[in-house]
């Protein structure tokens, strides 16, 4: 039961309030070992009212696995996540990623940010058209026709709070978040103009997630740039 100490360690961490107690899963099952994640990410990984901790339920398994590895390898920085995965091997991280990817649960209603219509219009333009003058592709060119991700390794952009989106896009822009090379997200975000990150995150955060939310099949999307995080080797899942 090598992973059991994480349960006590994470549930006692002061940064994440423990969610409502759930029925006790079988000892040393993946359901039990996933429970520490829910202290921050909400019951079944649905997210919580604190917008900084994102939903992980239903995200593509390859994407979740990549992020766990990135935290372990220092490409993403958050002390609690780094502690959680520091001594875990790839096989366990894949098991954890597959568990949360399999959770098909409804999304909460969005909380509209307080921005002007002009800001929302600019965000929508970037999401659906990009900005050819800056060589910025549309968000949906990579993140799916409905912005719900692409299996196995591209995440959806809907159902996330503006706080979380702002934090992650800012991290790409300031190089505190990295991915497999070539790092296409870092390249794209650094081309965004003043106010564009706020516009994109605001528009995305206002959108309702459809009930049949699921990522596109990989064959449906041809990325406009080479991206290391969605190469076959980086995204390989059992």
C-alpha positions as CSV (number, residue, x, y, z in Angstrom):
1,X,0.0,0.0,0.0
2,X,2.8,2.4,-1.0
3,X,0.4,5.3,-1.8
4,X,-1.7,5.3,1.4
5,X,0.5,7.9,3.3
6,X,-0.5,10.5,0.7
7,X,-4.1,10.4,2.0
8,X,-3.2,11.7,5.4
9,X,-0.6,14.1,4.1
10,X,-2.8,15.8,1.6
11,X,-6.0,15.9,3.6
12,X,-4.1,17.6,6.4
13,X,-2.5,20.2,4.1
14,X,-3.7,23.7,5.2
15,X,-4.1,25.1,1.7
16,X,-7.1,22.8,0.7
17,X,-10.3,22.6,2.7
18,X,-11.5,19.0,2.9
19,X,-14.8,18.5,1.0
20,X,-17.8,16.7,2.4
21,X,-17.0,13.2,3.6
22,X,-17.8,10.5,1.0
23,X,-18.5,6.8,1.6
24,X,-15.3,5.0,2.3
25,X,-13.9,3.2,-0.9
26,X,-12.1,-0.2,-0.7
27,X,-8.7,0.0,0.9
28,X,-5.8,0.6,-1.5
29,X,-8.1,0.9,-4.5
30,X,-7.6,3.6,-7.1
31,X,-10.8,5.2,-5.7
32,X,-9.2,5.5,-2.3
33,X,-5.9,6.7,-3.7
34,X,-7.6,9.4,-5.7
35,X,-9.3,10.9,-2.7
36,X,-6.5,13.3,-1.7
37,X,-6.9,14.9,-5.1
38,X,-10.5,15.7,-4.3
39,X,-9.5,17.7,-1.2
40,X,-8.7,20.5,-3.7
41,X,-10.3,19.5,-7.0
42,X,-13.7,18.7,-5.5
43,X,-15.8,15.6,-5.2
44,X,-15.0,13.3,-8.1
45,X,-12.7,16.0,-9.5
46,X,-15.6,18.3,-10.4
47,X,-13.8,21.4,-9.0
48,X,-14.9,23.6,-6.1
49,X,-16.2,27.1,-5.6
50,X,-12.6,28.3,-5.3
51,X,-11.9,29.0,-9.0
52,X,-8.2,28.5,-8.8
53,X,-8.4,24.7,-8.5
54,X,-9.6,23.3,-11.9
55,X,-11.9,20.5,-12.7
56,X,-10.0,17.3,-13.6
57,X,-13.0,15.0,-14.1
58,X,-13.5,14.0,-17.7
59,X,-10.3,15.7,-18.9
60,X,-8.4,13.6,-21.6
61,X,-6.2,11.0,-19.8
62,X,-3.1,11.9,-21.8
63,X,-3.4,15.5,-20.8
64,X,-3.8,14.6,-17.1
65,X,-0.8,12.3,-17.2
66,X,1.3,15.0,-18.9
67,X,0.5,17.5,-16.2
68,X,1.2,15.1,-13.4
69,X,4.6,14.4,-15.0
70,X,5.2,18.1,-15.5
71,X,4.6,18.8,-11.8
72,X,7.0,15.9,-10.9
73,X,9.7,17.2,-13.3
74,X,9.4,20.9,-12.3
75,X,7.8,22.1,-15.5
76,X,4.8,23.2,-13.5
77,X,5.0,24.7,-10.1
78,X,2.6,24.3,-7.2
79,X,4.1,22.9,-3.9
80,X,1.1,20.6,-3.0
81,X,1.1,19.0,-6.5
82,X,4.9,18.6,-6.5
83,X,4.7,16.9,-3.1
84,X,1.9,14.6,-4.2
85,X,3.7,13.3,-7.3
86,X,7.4,13.6,-6.3
87,X,8.0,9.9,-5.7
88,X,5.3,8.4,-7.9
89,X,6.2,6.4,-11.0
90,X,4.7,6.7,-14.5
91,X,2.5,3.6,-14.1
92,X,0.7,5.0,-11.0
93,X,0.3,8.5,-12.6
94,X,-1.3,6.9,-15.6
95,X,-3.7,5.0,-13.4
96,X,-4.6,8.2,-11.6
97,X,-5.1,10.0,-14.9
98,X,-7.3,7.3,-16.3
99,X,-9.4,7.3,-13.2
100,X,-10.3,11.0,-13.4
101,X,-10.6,10.9,-17.2
102,X,-13.3,8.3,-16.7
103,X,-15.5,10.5,-14.5
104,X,-18.3,11.7,-16.8
105,X,-20.1,14.3,-14.7
106,X,-22.2,17.4,-15.3
107,X,-20.6,20.8,-15.1
108,X,-21.7,23.7,-12.9
109,X,-23.2,26.8,-14.5
110,X,-20.6,29.5,-15.4
111,X,-20.1,32.6,-13.3
112,X,-19.9,35.5,-15.9
113,X,-16.9,37.8,-15.4
114,X,-17.6,41.5,-15.1
115,X,-16.1,42.8,-18.4
116,X,-17.4,44.9,-21.3
117,X,-18.9,43.5,-24.4
118,X,-15.9,44.7,-26.4
119,X,-13.6,42.6,-24.2
120,X,-15.9,39.5,-24.8
121,X,-16.0,40.2,-28.5
122,X,-12.2,40.2,-28.7
123,X,-12.0,37.0,-26.7
124,X,-14.5,35.3,-29.0
125,X,-12.5,36.4,-32.0
126,X,-9.3,34.9,-30.7
127,X,-11.1,31.7,-29.7
128,X,-12.7,31.1,-33.1
129,X,-10.5,33.0,-35.6
130,X,-7.2,33.8,-33.9
131,X,-5.3,36.8,-35.1
132,X,-3.5,36.4,-38.4
133,X,-1.6,39.7,-38.0
134,X,0.2,38.2,-35.0
135,X,0.3,34.6,-36.4
136,X,-1.9,33.5,-33.5
137,X,-4.1,30.5,-34.4
138,X,-7.6,30.1,-33.1
139,X,-8.0,28.3,-29.7
140,X,-10.4,25.8,-31.3
141,X,-7.8,24.8,-33.9
142,X,-6.1,22.8,-31.1
143,X,-8.6,22.5,-28.3
144,X,-11.5,21.0,-30.3
145,X,-14.4,22.0,-32.4
146,X,-16.5,22.6,-29.2
147,X,-13.5,23.7,-27.1
148,X,-13.9,20.5,-25.1
149,X,-10.5,19.0,-25.8
150,X,-9.1,16.4,-28.1
151,X,-8.2,12.9,-27.0
152,X,-5.8,11.8,-25.8
153,X,-3.8,14.8,-24.6
154,X,-5.5,18.2,-25.4
155,X,-7.6,19.7,-22.6
156,X,-10.9,21.4,-22.9
157,X,-11.2,25.1,-22.2
158,X,-14.8,25.3,-21.1
159,X,-15.9,24.8,-17.5
160,X,-12.9,26.6,-16.1
161,X,-13.0,29.8,-14.0
162,X,-11.5,33.0,-15.3
163,X,-9.1,33.0,-12.3
164,X,-7.6,29.7,-13.3
165,X,-7.4,30.6,-17.0
166,X,-5.7,33.9,-16.2
167,X,-3.2,32.2,-13.9
168,X,-2.2,29.5,-16.5
169,X,-2.0,31.8,-19.5
170,X,0.0,34.2,-17.4
171,X,2.3,31.4,-16.4
172,X,2.9,30.4,-20.0
173,X,3.6,34.1,-20.9
174,X,6.1,34.5,-18.0
175,X,7.7,31.1,-18.6
176,X,6.9,29.7,-15.2
177,X,4.9,26.9,-16.9
178,X,6.5,24.8,-19.5
179,X,5.7,21.7,-21.6
180,X,7.4,19.2,-23.9
181,X,9.3,20.9,-26.7
182,X,8.3,22.4,-29.1
183,X,6.2,24.3,-26.5
184,X,3.5,25.6,-28.8
185,X,1.4,27.1,-26.0
186,X,4.3,29.2,-24.8
187,X,5.0,30.4,-28.4
188,X,1.3,31.4,-28.9
189,X,0.7,33.1,-25.6
190,X,3.8,35.3,-25.9
191,X,2.3,36.7,-29.2
192,X,-0.9,37.8,-27.5
193,X,-1.3,41.6,-27.2
194,X,-2.1,43.7,-24.1
195,X,-5.5,42.6,-22.7
196,X,-5.8,39.5,-24.9
197,X,-5.3,37.1,-22.0
198,X,-8.1,38.8,-20.1
199,X,-10.4,38.8,-23.1
200,X,-9.9,35.1,-23.9
201,X,-10.2,34.0,-20.3
202,X,-13.3,36.1,-19.8
203,X,-15.1,34.8,-22.9
204,X,-14.3,31.2,-22.1
205,X,-15.4,31.5,-18.5
206,X,-18.9,32.8,-19.7
207,X,-19.7,29.7,-21.8
208,X,-22.0,27.0,-20.7
209,X,-20.7,23.5,-21.1
210,X,-23.0,21.2,-23.0
211,X,-24.5,18.1,-21.3
212,X,-22.8,15.7,-23.8
213,X,-19.3,17.1,-23.0
214,X,-16.6,15.0,-24.4
215,X,-13.3,15.6,-26.2
216,X,-13.0,15.3,-30.0
217,X,-11.3,12.3,-31.5
218,X,-7.7,13.0,-32.5
219,X,-8.5,12.4,-36.2
220,X,-10.8,15.5,-36.1
221,X,-8.1,18.0,-35.4
222,X,-4.8,18.8,-37.3
223,X,-2.9,21.2,-35.0
224,X,-1.6,24.4,-36.8
225,X,1.8,24.0,-35.1
226,X,3.9,21.2,-34.0
227,X,3.3,20.7,-30.2
228,X,5.5,18.4,-28.1
229,X,2.7,17.8,-25.6
230,X,0.4,16.2,-28.1
231,X,3.0,14.2,-30.0
232,X,2.3,10.4,-30.0
233,X,5.2,9.8,-27.6
234,X,4.3,12.4,-25.1
235,X,0.6,11.5,-25.1
236,X,0.9,7.7,-25.1
237,X,-1.6,6.1,-22.8
238,X,-2.3,2.4,-22.2
